[in-house]
């Protein structure tokens, strides 16, 4: 699945996660291509911390069966994209 397909899927079930306003408000970036395991698609986003001084990373899941997106890791848990991807590979995949 590509990033574009992930965004399209989320919109199909009514999620506003990737809406322009939400992305702008949270300073979000889709930082990795999704990795799929059956009907679950894992990906990493980054957001700026509330003080705006740092960008941190969160592992998330788009669950097609449940039609929702949720955090798999703690919000803003990782200081680097590499760390988030390594954790996702070890703990989720």
N, CA, C and O atoms as CSV, one atom per row, in Angstrom:
chain,resi,resn,atom,element,x,y,z
A,1,UNK,N,N,0.846,-1.175,0.000
A,1,UNK,CA,C,0.000,0.000,0.000
A,1,UNK,C,C,0.891,1.238,0.000
A,1,UNK,O,O,1.897,1.292,0.708
A,2,UNK,N,N,0.518,2.209,-0.786
A,2,UNK,CA,C,1.261,3.461,-0.846
A,2,UNK,C,C,0.692,4.460,0.166
A,2,UNK,O,O,-0.361,4.225,0.760
A,3,UNK,N,N,1.394,5.562,0.352
A,3,UNK,CA,C,0.900,6.625,1.234
A,3,UNK,C,C,-0.434,7.167,0.720
A,3,UNK,O,O,-1.348,7.431,1.501
A,4,UNK,N,N,-0.534,7.329,-0.595
A,4,UNK,CA,C,-1.762,7.860,-1.192
A,4,UNK,C,C,-2.938,6.915,-0.956
A,4,UNK,O,O,-4.049,7.364,-0.672
A,5,UNK,N,N,-2.697,5.609,-1.071
A,5,UNK,CA,C,-3.753,4.624,-0.831
A,5,UNK,C,C,-4.187,4.629,0.635
A,5,UNK,O,O,-5.369,4.479,0.941
A,6,UNK,N,N,-3.229,4.802,1.527
A,6,UNK,CA,C,-3.533,4.876,2.955
A,6,UNK,C,C,-4.459,6.066,3.238
A,6,UNK,O,O,-5.451,5.934,3.954
A,7,UNK,N,N,-4.127,7.200,2.681
A,7,UNK,CA,C,-4.941,8.402,2.872
A,7,UNK,C,C,-6.342,8.197,2.281
A,7,UNK,O,O,-7.339,8.567,2.901
A,8,UNK,N,N,-6.411,7.617,1.101
A,8,UNK,CA,C,-7.705,7.353,0.464
A,8,UNK,C,C,-8.548,6.406,1.310
A,8,UNK,O,O,-9.739,6.648,1.507
A,9,UNK,N,N,-7.940,5.323,1.817
A,9,UNK,CA,C,-8.660,4.362,2.671
A,9,UNK,C,C,-9.224,5.046,3.899
A,9,UNK,O,O,-10.375,4.817,4.270
A,10,UNK,N,N,-8.413,5.891,4.537
A,10,UNK,CA,C,-8.871,6.557,5.759
A,10,UNK,C,C,-10.073,7.454,5.465
A,10,UNK,O,O,-11.004,7.529,6.267
A,11,UNK,N,N,-10.055,8.112,4.352
A,11,UNK,CA,C,-11.162,9.000,3.984
A,11,UNK,C,C,-12.416,8.206,3.635
A,11,UNK,O,O,-13.532,8.671,3.865
A,12,UNK,N,N,-12.236,7.009,3.082
A,12,UNK,CA,C,-13.381,6.159,2.729
A,12,UNK,C,C,-14.234,5.832,3.954
A,12,UNK,O,O,-15.456,5.737,3.841
A,13,UNK,N,N,-13.612,5.657,5.120
A,13,UNK,CA,C,-14.407,5.350,6.309
A,13,UNK,C,C,-14.648,6.572,7.183
A,13,UNK,O,O,-15.014,6.444,8.351
A,14,UNK,N,N,-14.445,7.749,6.618
A,14,UNK,CA,C,-14.854,8.975,7.279
A,14,UNK,C,C,-13.848,9.581,8.242
A,14,UNK,O,O,-14.190,10.494,8.993
A,15,UNK,N,N,-12.624,9.095,8.236
A,15,UNK,CA,C,-11.601,9.651,9.127
A,15,UNK,C,C,-11.171,11.034,8.630
A,15,UNK,O,O,-11.091,11.285,7.427
A,16,UNK,N,N,-10.901,11.908,9.576
A,16,UNK,CA,C,-10.385,13.241,9.251
A,16,UNK,C,C,-8.896,13.355,9.575
A,16,UNK,O,O,-8.333,14.450,9.565
A,17,UNK,N,N,-8.269,12.223,9.861
A,17,UNK,CA,C,-6.869,12.196,10.279
A,17,UNK,C,C,-5.954,12.903,9.278
A,17,UNK,O,O,-5.037,13.620,9.676
A,18,UNK,N,N,-6.200,12.703,7.986
A,18,UNK,CA,C,-5.333,13.283,6.955
A,18,UNK,C,C,-5.926,14.532,6.308
A,18,UNK,O,O,-5.449,14.957,5.256
A,19,UNK,N,N,-6.944,15.122,6.905
A,19,UNK,CA,C,-7.478,16.375,6.380
A,19,UNK,C,C,-6.416,17.470,6.469
A,19,UNK,O,O,-5.610,17.491,7.399
A,20,UNK,N,N,-6.423,18.362,5.510
A,20,UNK,CA,C,-5.433,19.442,5.473
A,20,UNK,C,C,-5.423,20.259,6.766
A,20,UNK,O,O,-4.356,20.607,7.273
A,21,UNK,N,N,-6.605,20.565,7.299
A,21,UNK,CA,C,-6.677,21.361,8.528
A,21,UNK,C,C,-6.044,20.636,9.704
A,21,UNK,O,O,-5.346,21.253,10.509
A,22,UNK,N,N,-6.281,19.328,9.815
A,22,UNK,CA,C,-5.701,18.543,10.917
A,22,UNK,C,C,-4.189,18.456,10.767
A,22,UNK,O,O,-3.454,18.595,11.745
A,23,UNK,N,N,-3.735,18.230,9.567
A,23,UNK,CA,C,-2.286,18.137,9.325
A,23,UNK,C,C,-1.615,19.460,9.659
A,23,UNK,O,O,-0.549,19.476,10.275
A,24,UNK,N,N,-2.216,20.547,9.266
A,24,UNK,CA,C,-1.650,21.872,9.538
A,24,UNK,C,C,-1.667,22.170,11.045
A,24,UNK,O,O,-0.678,22.666,11.584
A,25,UNK,N,N,-2.774,21.874,11.723
A,25,UNK,CA,C,-2.901,22.164,13.153
A,25,UNK,C,C,-1.844,21.419,13.969
A,25,UNK,O,O,-1.231,21.988,14.872
A,26,UNK,N,N,-1.637,20.141,13.641
A,26,UNK,CA,C,-0.691,19.325,14.410
A,26,UNK,C,C,0.714,19.322,13.816
A,26,UNK,O,O,1.600,18.652,14.346
A,27,UNK,N,N,0.934,20.051,12.732
A,27,UNK,CA,C,2.215,20.040,12.016
A,27,UNK,C,C,2.636,18.607,11.706
A,27,UNK,O,O,3.792,18.233,11.901
A,28,UNK,N,N,1.692,17.819,11.223
A,28,UNK,CA,C,1.916,16.391,10.971
A,28,UNK,C,C,2.563,16.137,9.623
A,28,UNK,O,O,2.387,16.885,8.661
A,29,UNK,N,N,3.324,15.042,9.595
A,29,UNK,CA,C,3.897,14.533,8.347
A,29,UNK,C,C,3.775,13.019,8.370
A,29,UNK,O,O,4.022,12.379,9.392
A,30,UNK,N,N,3.398,12.465,7.251
A,30,UNK,CA,C,3.403,11.019,7.094
A,30,UNK,C,C,4.838,10.658,6.751
A,30,UNK,O,O,5.309,10.938,5.649
A,31,UNK,N,N,5.541,10.029,7.705
A,31,UNK,CA,C,6.987,9.879,7.610
A,31,UNK,C,C,7.459,8.554,7.043
A,31,UNK,O,O,8.649,8.391,6.774
A,32,UNK,N,N,6.552,7.604,6.855
A,32,UNK,CA,C,6.970,6.321,6.286
A,32,UNK,C,C,5.856,5.740,5.444
A,32,UNK,O,O,4.678,6.025,5.660
A,33,UNK,N,N,6.243,4.925,4.484
A,33,UNK,CA,C,5.250,4.182,3.714
A,33,UNK,C,C,4.630,3.144,4.632
A,33,UNK,O,O,5.317,2.605,5.499
A,34,UNK,N,N,3.356,2.853,4.465
A,34,UNK,CA,C,2.700,1.869,5.324
A,34,UNK,C,C,3.256,0.463,5.110
A,34,UNK,O,O,3.654,0.087,4.007
A,35,UNK,N,N,3.268,-0.290,6.192
A,35,UNK,CA,C,3.621,-1.709,6.144
A,35,UNK,C,C,2.362,-2.469,6.529
A,35,UNK,O,O,1.816,-2.266,7.614
A,36,UNK,N,N,1.898,-3.347,5.639
A,36,UNK,CA,C,0.616,-4.006,5.846
A,36,UNK,C,C,0.764,-5.423,6.385
A,36,UNK,O,O,1.618,-6.196,5.949
A,37,UNK,N,N,-0.096,-5.732,7.345
A,37,UNK,CA,C,-0.242,-7.080,7.882
A,37,UNK,C,C,-1.741,-7.346,7.884
A,37,UNK,O,O,-2.478,-6.849,8.736
A,38,UNK,N,N,-2.174,-8.143,6.908
A,38,UNK,CA,C,-3.589,-8.408,6.697
A,38,UNK,C,C,-4.346,-7.089,6.517
A,38,UNK,O,O,-4.029,-6.322,5.608
A,39,UNK,N,N,-5.338,-6.813,7.364
A,39,UNK,CA,C,-6.148,-5.601,7.213
A,39,UNK,C,C,-5.651,-4.432,8.053
A,39,UNK,O,O,-6.364,-3.445,8.235
A,40,UNK,N,N,-4.434,-4.541,8.561
A,40,UNK,CA,C,-3.859,-3.463,9.366
A,40,UNK,C,C,-2.648,-2.897,8.638
A,40,UNK,O,O,-1.813,-3.636,8.117
A,41,UNK,N,N,-2.573,-1.577,8.614
A,41,UNK,CA,C,-1.510,-0.887,7.884
A,41,UNK,C,C,-0.787,0.029,8.870
A,41,UNK,O,O,-1.358,1.004,9.360
A,42,UNK,N,N,0.472,-0.295,9.154
A,42,UNK,CA,C,1.266,0.429,10.144
A,42,UNK,C,C,2.115,1.479,9.452
A,42,UNK,O,O,2.671,1.242,8.379
A,43,UNK,N,N,2.206,2.648,10.082
A,43,UNK,CA,C,2.961,3.743,9.500
A,43,UNK,C,C,3.458,4.658,10.618
A,43,UNK,O,O,3.026,4.557,11.766
A,44,UNK,N,N,4.368,5.544,10.255
A,44,UNK,CA,C,4.944,6.485,11.215
A,44,UNK,C,C,4.579,7.896,10.796
A,44,UNK,O,O,4.697,8.266,9.628
A,45,UNK,N,N,4.134,8.677,11.771
A,45,UNK,CA,C,3.924,10.106,11.538
A,45,UNK,C,C,4.872,10.888,12.438
A,45,UNK,O,O,5.378,10.374,13.436
A,46,UNK,N,N,5.094,12.119,12.067
A,46,UNK,CA,C,5.841,13.005,12.955
A,46,UNK,C,C,5.012,14.259,13.184
A,46,UNK,O,O,4.288,14.721,12.302
A,47,UNK,N,N,5.135,14.786,14.375
A,47,UNK,CA,C,4.474,16.028,14.755
A,47,UNK,C,C,5.458,16.863,15.557
A,47,UNK,O,O,6.371,16.335,16.193
A,48,UNK,N,N,5.260,18.153,15.518
A,48,UNK,CA,C,6.067,19.016,16.379
A,48,UNK,C,C,5.527,18.934,17.802
A,48,UNK,O,O,4.325,18.770,18.015
A,49,UNK,N,N,6.419,19.048,18.758
A,49,UNK,CA,C,5.993,19.098,20.149
A,49,UNK,C,C,5.210,20.395,20.355
A,49,UNK,O,O,5.288,21.312,19.538
A,50,UNK,N,N,4.457,20.461,21.452
A,50,UNK,CA,C,3.576,21.612,21.677
A,50,UNK,C,C,4.330,22.929,21.733
A,50,UNK,O,O,3.777,23.970,21.378
A,51,UNK,N,N,5.589,22.902,22.176
A,51,UNK,CA,C,6.364,24.140,22.213
A,51,UNK,C,C,6.971,24.478,20.850
A,51,UNK,O,O,7.560,25.545,20.676
A,52,UNK,N,N,6.825,23.567,19.886
A,52,UNK,CA,C,7.309,23.804,18.529
A,52,UNK,C,C,8.795,23.666,18.344
A,52,UNK,O,O,9.308,23.956,17.263
A,53,UNK,N,N,9.504,23.231,19.363
A,53,UNK,CA,C,10.962,23.179,19.309
A,53,UNK,C,C,11.522,21.878,18.751
A,53,UNK,O,O,12.692,21.812,18.375
A,54,UNK,N,N,10.693,20.851,18.698
A,54,UNK,CA,C,11.206,19.536,18.342
A,54,UNK,C,C,10.171,18.784,17.514
A,54,UNK,O,O,8.969,18.972,17.699
A,55,UNK,N,N,10.632,17.942,16.612
A,55,UNK,CA,C,9.763,17.044,15.856
A,55,UNK,C,C,10.002,15.639,16.372
A,55,UNK,O,O,11.144,15.189,16.467
A,56,UNK,N,N,8.896,14.933,16.713
A,56,UNK,CA,C,8.996,13.578,17.248
A,56,UNK,C,C,8.061,12.654,16.483
A,56,UNK,O,O,7.227,13.117,15.705
A,57,UNK,N,N,8.195,11.360,16.698
A,57,UNK,CA,C,7.557,10.348,15.858
A,57,UNK,C,C,6.652,9.407,16.652
A,57,UNK,O,O,6.910,9.097,17.815
A,58,UNK,N,N,5.582,8.962,15.983
A,58,UNK,CA,C,4.599,8.053,16.570
A,58,UNK,C,C,4.296,6.950,15.568
A,58,UNK,O,O,4.137,7.220,14.378
A,59,UNK,N,N,4.214,5.699,16.040
A,59,UNK,CA,C,3.798,4.578,15.197
A,59,UNK,C,C,2.282,4.465,15.308
A,59,UNK,O,O,1.728,4.470,16.408
A,60,UNK,N,N,1.619,4.365,14.159
A,60,UNK,CA,C,0.160,4.326,14.121
A,60,UNK,C,C,-0.318,3.168,13.241
A,60,UNK,O,O,0.459,2.540,12.523
A,61,UNK,N,N,-1.611,2.914,13.324
A,61,UNK,CA,C,-2.202,1.836,12.537
A,61,UNK,C,C,-3.531,2.293,11.944
A,61,UNK,O,O,-4.358,2.893,12.630
A,62,UNK,N,N,-3.719,2.002,10.670
A,62,UNK,CA,C,-5.027,2.129,10.052
A,62,UNK,C,C,-5.582,0.706,10.012
A,62,UNK,O,O,-5.043,-0.164,9.328
A,63,UNK,N,N,-6.657,0.486,10.748
A,63,UNK,CA,C,-7.289,-0.822,10.853
A,63,UNK,C,C,-8.530,-0.811,9.970
A,63,UNK,O,O,-9.515,-0.139,10.277
A,64,UNK,N,N,-8.475,-1.562,8.868
A,64,UNK,CA,C,-9.601,-1.565,7.924
A,64,UNK,C,C,-10.854,-2.204,8.510
A,64,UNK,O,O,-11.961,-1.736,8.242
A,65,UNK,N,N,-10.706,-3.255,9.299
A,65,UNK,CA,C,-11.877,-3.922,9.875
A,65,UNK,C,C,-12.613,-3.009,10.855
A,65,UNK,O,O,-13.841,-2.932,10.845
A,66,UNK,N,N,-11.852,-2.326,11.694
A,66,UNK,CA,C,-12.448,-1.439,12.692
A,66,UNK,C,C,-12.746,-0.050,12.124
A,66,UNK,O,O,-13.439,0.753,12.748
A,67,UNK,N,N,-12.214,0.213,10.939
A,67,UNK,CA,C,-12.365,1.510,10.286
A,67,UNK,C,C,-11.936,2.658,11.185
A,67,UNK,O,O,-12.691,3.596,11.440
A,68,UNK,N,N,-10.687,2.551,11.660
A,68,UNK,CA,C,-10.138,3.605,12.518
A,68,UNK,C,C,-8.628,3.664,12.400
A,68,UNK,O,O,-7.977,2.729,11.932
A,69,UNK,N,N,-8.099,4.782,12.835
A,69,UNK,CA,C,-6.658,4.970,12.953
A,69,UNK,C,C,-6.368,5.168,14.430
A,69,UNK,O,O,-7.059,5.931,15.104
A,70,UNK,N,N,-5.350,4.486,14.934
A,70,UNK,CA,C,-5.000,4.621,16.345
A,70,UNK,C,C,-3.489,4.555,16.527
A,70,UNK,O,O,-2.762,4.045,15.675
A,71,UNK,N,N,-3.039,5.084,17.661
A,71,UNK,CA,C,-1.614,5.035,18.015
A,71,UNK,C,C,-1.269,3.627,18.467
A,71,UNK,O,O,-2.009,3.009,19.233
A,72,UNK,N,N,-0.143,3.128,17.989
A,72,UNK,CA,C,0.372,1.839,18.432
A,72,UNK,C,C,1.438,2.084,19.506
A,72,UNK,O,O,1.485,1.384,20.518
A,73,UNK,N,N,2.273,3.067,19.275
A,73,UNK,CA,C,3.252,3.480,20.284
A,73,UNK,C,C,2.647,4.618,21.099
A,73,UNK,O,O,1.520,5.044,20.848
A,74,UNK,N,N,3.385,5.088,22.046
A,74,UNK,CA,C,2.979,6.296,22.760
A,74,UNK,C,C,3.086,7.477,21.809
A,74,UNK,O,O,3.942,7.492,20.924
A,75,UNK,N,N,2.228,8.455,21.987
A,75,UNK,CA,C,2.264,9.654,21.166
A,75,UNK,C,C,3.595,10.364,21.353
A,75,UNK,O,O,4.014,10.627,22.480
A,76,UNK,N,N,4.262,10.674,20.239
A,76,UNK,CA,C,5.567,11.359,20.226
A,76,UNK,C,C,6.647,10.579,20.970
A,76,UNK,O,O,7.558,11.177,21.543
A,77,UNK,N,N,6.555,9.262,20.968
A,77,UNK,CA,C,7.471,8.417,21.732
A,77,UNK,C,C,8.914,8.482,21.240
A,77,UNK,O,O,9.840,8.355,22.041
A,78,UNK,N,N,9.122,8.676,19.945
A,78,UNK,CA,C,10.458,8.507,19.380
A,78,UNK,C,C,11.079,9.828,18.933
A,78,UNK,O,O,10.411,10.692,18.365
A,79,UNK,N,N,12.360,9.954,19.204
A,79,UNK,CA,C,13.098,11.157,18.817
A,79,UNK,C,C,13.527,11.109,17.354
A,79,UNK,O,O,13.795,12.147,16.749
A,80,UNK,N,N,13.593,9.887,16.776
A,80,UNK,CA,C,14.035,9.752,15.387
A,80,UNK,C,C,13.114,8.829,14.608
A,80,UNK,O,O,12.465,7.951,15.176
A,81,UNK,N,N,13.068,9.039,13.310
A,81,UNK,CA,C,12.307,8.166,12.425
A,81,UNK,C,C,12.913,6.769,12.463
A,81,UNK,O,O,12.186,5.776,12.478
A,82,UNK,N,N,14.217,6.691,12.480
A,82,UNK,CA,C,14.901,5.394,12.545
A,82,UNK,C,C,14.471,4.613,13.787
A,82,UNK,O,O,14.221,3.411,13.709
A,83,UNK,N,N,14.387,5.289,14.920
A,83,UNK,CA,C,13.965,4.638,16.159
A,83,UNK,C,C,12.532,4.134,16.085
A,83,UNK,O,O,12.228,3.041,16.562
A,84,UNK,N,N,11.652,4.931,15.487
A,84,UNK,CA,C,10.249,4.532,15.346
A,84,UNK,C,C,10.120,3.326,14.426
A,84,UNK,O,O,9.372,2.395,14.725
A,85,UNK,N,N,10.844,3.335,13.302
A,85,UNK,CA,C,10.791,2.202,12.374
A,85,UNK,C,C,11.357,0.934,13.005
A,85,UNK,O,O,10.809,-0.152,12.816
A,86,UNK,N,N,12.439,1.065,13.746
A,86,UNK,CA,C,13.046,-0.101,14.390
A,86,UNK,C,C,12.087,-0.695,15.425
A,86,UNK,O,O,11.932,-1.914,15.505
A,87,UNK,N,N,11.459,0.151,16.200
A,87,UNK,CA,C,10.482,-0.313,17.212
A,87,UNK,C,C,9.307,-1.007,16.523
A,87,UNK,O,O,8.860,-2.066,16.965
A,88,UNK,N,N,8.810,-0.405,15.438
A,88,UNK,CA,C,7.679,-0.984,14.721
A,88,UNK,C,C,8.052,-2.373,14.197
A,88,UNK,O,O,7.262,-3.311,14.299
A,89,UNK,N,N,9.237,-2.499,13.646
A,89,UNK,CA,C,9.682,-3.783,13.106
A,89,UNK,C,C,9.804,-4.839,14.199
A,89,UNK,O,O,9.442,-5.998,13.994
A,90,UNK,N,N,10.310,-4.438,15.353
A,90,UNK,CA,C,10.529,-5.370,16.458
A,90,UNK,C,C,9.235,-5.716,17.207
A,90,UNK,O,O,8.990,-6.882,17.515
A,91,UNK,N,N,8.413,-4.708,17.497
A,91,UNK,CA,C,7.261,-4.889,18.376
A,91,UNK,C,C,5.947,-5.200,17.658
A,91,UNK,O,O,5.042,-5.785,18.251
A,92,UNK,N,N,5.840,-4.818,16.404
A,92,UNK,CA,C,4.545,-4.909,15.736
A,92,UNK,C,C,4.549,-5.930,14.602
A,92,UNK,O,O,3.582,-6.672,14.429
A,93,UNK,N,N,5.620,-5.968,13.841
A,93,UNK,CA,C,5.623,-6.789,12.617
A,93,UNK,C,C,6.132,-8.165,12.837
A,93,UNK,O,O,6.190,-8.960,11.898
